[in-house]
Amino acid sequence: MAWTWPWARRPGREIFAAERKQAGGYGFVALHAQGEARWTRRDYAALAHEGYMRNPVAHRAIRLIAEAAAAIPWVVYEGEMELDEHPLTELLARPNHAQAGPSFMEALYGHLLLSGNAFVERVETETGARELHLLRPDRVTVLADVKGWPVALEYRVAETRRRISLDEGGNGLHLKLFHPIDDHYGFPPLSAALQALDIHNAAARWNKALLDNSARPSGALVYAPKEGGNLTDEQFERLKAELEDGYSGAARAGRPLLLEGGLDWKAMSLTPRDMDFMEAKNGAARDIALALGVPPMLLGIPGDNTYANYQEANRAFYRLTVLPLVGRTARELGRFLAPIFGGDVRLSFDLDQVEGLAAEREALWKRVNEATFLSDDEKREAVGYGPNGRG
């Protein structure tokens, strides 16, 4: 009895018998299955491993931001007066016995970019000196009171747990980036590019697997002799051994495959050209750079002509990414540390010593110097300096 479609049995429709087709010799069945994509988890450890430690684009972008931001020197103001020396700048220059200032700040910015959070603990040593220590984000839990306000940090190492107060005058500081749906934790920029990160890493793994498999896509040898019949067990084992010994591995990539009578090679996967492989990989790299705020031109990613030249891209990098990050950190650190030194102390940074803005600063000085309608004191004030004799 032939099977028919259910709709063919409805009143008023003619019932057609299912058509049968006879295949001669042998048949071919293709099965296509689309599995659910697997994405990297969004926690600190996963982003650190898959992003900073395995992906060259994310690694370089994060280092570029952290190193550029950490190289900007701090300045302390009391009121409107810039202080040449102050205990606050000395503390930031040598936060603890194991780290110098730039190393400490580079790690702090790295924590912010990878987890969206950075945790600082102020420690009073037995000698009366103060030290600053960073707490690894995946070991810290924010504790809230009954009203939901964060009041302390819980730091865990193995079985040890410590509580660090976040209250005014407490020893803990929590810096975080804006998170739209979390009240207590920040949102990591790299998490916004998670799909691009996985695509870029998957492309690298695909390339490696391709090299390990003789730089060819996977396929099948089809045996279809004119007289019919199958390969004997001895012939099958010999053919299998020849493929493994003669055509597998990166050293044998591109070697021609010699086929005997009745054998044909059928590729069973898409070629890189069909997948638009390189463009997909470069597009993923641009998305990673975009999420972190680094112009792709600075990372050597092809296909991006947003900026006319490298100098413009570098200036945009400092203005749009590095300086806002340093400014946010200066305000938070100043709020945390200034009260212990007393007075109207404010922490800022020295814009004149930012190497990436040297060309911009030179152009400003040239324009101001050529302004004949300004006095010398007015010119000094226009570029951020006091009158002659007052620095």
N, C-alpha and C positions, 0 to 999 in steps of 0.2 A: 504493500500500500504506500503510495507516494505521499510525502508530507507536504502540506500546503500552508501558506501564511494564514494567520487567524483572520485577518481582514478579508480574505477571499471567501470566507464562509458567510459573510453578512448577506441579508436578503437583497436581491437585485444585482448581486455581483456574480459574474461567471467564475466558476472554480477551475483553475488551471492546474494541471499536474506539474510537479516539479520536474524541470528539465535535467536529464542525466547526460553527462559527457564522459566519454571513455578516453583515458589517457593511455598512450601507447608507450611501452618500454619502461619508463620510470616517471615519477611525479616529483614536484617540488612544492614544499609548503613553507611559507615565511610567516613567522610569528613576531610581532612587534609589541613590546611591553614598555610602558613609560612609568618609571618608578618615581616616588616622591623625592624631591631634592633634599639632601641632608646639609644642614647649615651648622656652622660653628656656634657653640654656646656663647652667650653674651657676658659671661663672668670674666673677672680679671685674669685668672690663670689661662683660660682659653684664648683670650685676646692677646695675652703676652706671648703664648706659644705660637699660635697661628699667624699673628700679626708681626710683632717686633722680632721674634726669634726665627721666623721661617719665611717671611715675605720681604724681599729686598726693597720694594717701594715703601711699604709702611715703616720698615726699619729706618730707612734713610730720611723719610719725612719727619718722623718723630725725633730722630737725632738732630736734624737740621733745626727744628724749632727749639728743642731743649738746650742745645749748645749755644745758639744765637741769643736766646733769652738769658741764659746763665752768665753770658759774657758782659752783659750790661751792668755797669757799676751802680751801687746804691749811693744816694745822697740823703743826708738828714737835715731837716729844716727845723729851726725853733722860731715860731712865728713866721716872718718872711725872710729871716736870715739863714743863709746856708752855712753850716758848721763844717769846718775842715776836719775836725776830730770829734768823735762821740762814742760812748760805750756801745751804742746800738750798732753802728757800722763795724766796730771791732768784733761784736758778737756774730754778725752776719759774715764777716771775713773769715772767722774761724768758729763755726757753730759748735763743733765738738772735737774731741781729741783725734778722731779717725778721719775727718773730712775737712777739706778746705771749702771756702764759700762757694766757688763755682761748681764743685762736685756735688755739694748738698743741693744747690738750686737745680742742677741738671736732673738729679733724681726726683726732686719734687715736681718739676714740670713733666717728667716722664710718667709719674704716677697720675697726674691730672689727665694727660692725653690718653692713657691706656685704661684708666678706670673711671675717670670723671671725678675722682676724689683724691685728696692728699691730706694726710694726717701728720701733725707736728706735735711733739711733746717737749715741753720745757722742763729741764731737770736742774735742780739746785744741788750742786756737788758738795761734798763734805768740806772742801776748802772755801766754800762761799761763792765759787764761780758758777756761772750759768752756762748750760749747754742746750742745744737744740738737736733733737733726734727725729728722724722720719720713721713712721710706722707703716709697714706694708699693708696696702688696702685690703687684701683678702684675709688678713688676720684681725681686722677691726670691725666691730659691730657698734652702730649708733644706738644708744639707750635713750628712751623717751620717758617722760613722766606720765602721770595719769591723764594729763590734758593733751598729750601728744607732742609736747615740745622737747627737742633733744637737750639732754642735760649732761651726758657723759659718754665716753668711749670705753668699750670693753676690748682689751687687747689680749689675744690668745697666742701662746706659743706652746705647742704640745699640750700638757695638762695644766700649764700655768695660765692664770687669768688675772689681769690687772684692770682696775677702774680708774679712768682719767677724767677729771672734771672738765666740762665745757662752760661752766658758769663764769661770770665776770671775775677775773682774778684767778681762775683755774689754770691748770697746766696743759690743757689740750686745745688744739686749734684744728678745725675742720674746714679745709678749702674745697669747694665743689663747683662744678659747672652746672648750668641750668638743666634741670630735668623736668619735662612737662607733666609727668604723671607720678613722680616720687617726691615725697616731702623731705626725706632725710638723706638721700644719696644723689650724687651727680650723675650726669649722662656722659659716657665716654664718646668722643668724636669718632673714634675708629669703629664703634658699634653701628654708626649710621652708614658706614661703607661695608658692612658685614657681607652682603651678597657679592659685592665686587671683590672683596678680599678672598672669598671662597672660590670665585671664578678664576681669579689670577693664580691661586695656589693649585687649583685643579688643572689648569693649563700646564703648569710646570710639571706636575705629576704625570700628566698625559704625555708630555714630551719625553720624560725619563722612561716611561713604560714603552714608548715607541722605540727608543734607542735600544732598550733591553730586548726588544723583540725584532731585531734586525732592521729597525727603521722602516717597518712596513705595518700597515693596519692589519688587524687580525682577519683571517679568511679561512677558506676551506679548499681542500683538494677534492675535486669531483671526479670519480672514476666511472666512465661511461663507454665501455668498449663496444664496437659495432656488433660483435658476436654475442654479447651479453655475458653474464657471469660476474663473480666477485673476486676481489683479491684474496689470495691464500693468506693464512696466518703468517707465513714466512715472508711473503711480499709486503704485507702490512707493517710488520716489525722492522724490516729493512728500510722501508720508506720513512717511517717515523724516526729511526735512528739517523738517517741522512739529513732530515730536516733539522733535528736538534743539534747535530754535530757540525753541519756545514752552513747553516743559515741563521742561527740564533746568536744574539749578542751584538753590541755596538761595533766591535771590530769587524764584523761581517756585514755591516749595513750596506745595502745596495747591491749585494752579490746577485747575479742573475740566477733565477730558479730554473733548473733543467728538468723538463718533464718528459716522461716516456709516453708511448702511445696509449691513448685512452684517458690521460690525466689532464685536467684543466683547473686553473686557479680562479676562484671566485672570491673577490674581496667582500667582506661582511661588515664593513664600517665606513663611515664618511671620511673623505680625505680632508686634510687641513684647509684646502681651498673651499671645499663644500661647506665647511663649518665657519668660513671666514675667520680662521683661527687667530691670526696675528692682530687683526682689528679688534676682535673681542677681547684679547688680552690687553692691548693698549687702552681700550675703552675702560676696562676694569681698573687699570693703573691710574687713569685720569680721575676716576671716581674716588679712589683712595686718597689721592693728592688733594682733590677738591674738599673732601670731608675734613681733612686735617688742616686745610688752609695754606697749602704750599703750591705755588704756581707750577704746573707740570714741566714748564721749561727749565726750572731749576733742578729737576730730577732727570732730565734727559729723555722725557717721554715724547715720542714723535707725534705729530698731528695736532699740536696745539700752538696756535699763532695769536693768542689773546694779546700778548705784549709785543711791542715793536722790537725790543732787544732785551738782552739779559739784565742790563742795568735797571730798566723799568720794572721787570719782573721781581728783581731783588728788592727794589724800593717798595713795591706793593706788598711783598712778603713781610717786610718789617712793619709797614704802616697798618696793614689789615690783620696780621696774625701775631707777630712777636710783641709789639708795643702794647696792644690791648691785654695780652696775657700777663706781661710784666706789670702793667698798671694795676690790674686786678689784684695780683699777688702782693704788690707794695702796699695797697690799702689794707688788705687783710692782715699781713704781717705787722704793719704799723699799728693797727688797732689792737693786736694781740700783745705786742712787745712794748709799745710806747708807755703805757701806764706804769710799768715797773721802774722806769727811769725818771718819771715825774716831769713836770713842765709841759709846755705846749710843743711837743715833739711830733714831727711828721716825717714819715719815710717816703722817699720818692726815688727817682733814678735820673742819671745824668744823660740827657738826650744828646749833648754835644760830643759825647764819647762813643756814640753808636756808629760803628764803622760802616754799616750798610747804608747810612744816610749821609755819608761824606759828600757825595756829589750834590745832593739837595742843599746841604748846609753851605757849600761853596757858592752855589748859585744865589742863595739868599744874601750872603755877605757881599757878593758882587753887586747885586741890585741896590742894597742899602748904601754901599759905599759910593755908588754913582748918583745917589739922590742928593743933589747940591742944595736943595731947599731945607735939609736937615742939619742940625748942629751935631758936633761929635757926641755929646751926651745923648741926644735923641737917637743917633745911630746905634749907640751902645745899648740903649734901652730897647730898641726895635729887635735886636738879636738876643735879648735876654740877659744883658749885663748891666750892672749899675754904673753910675757916673764915674769919671776918672778919679782914681784914688780910693774908690770904695769897692773894687773887685768886680 
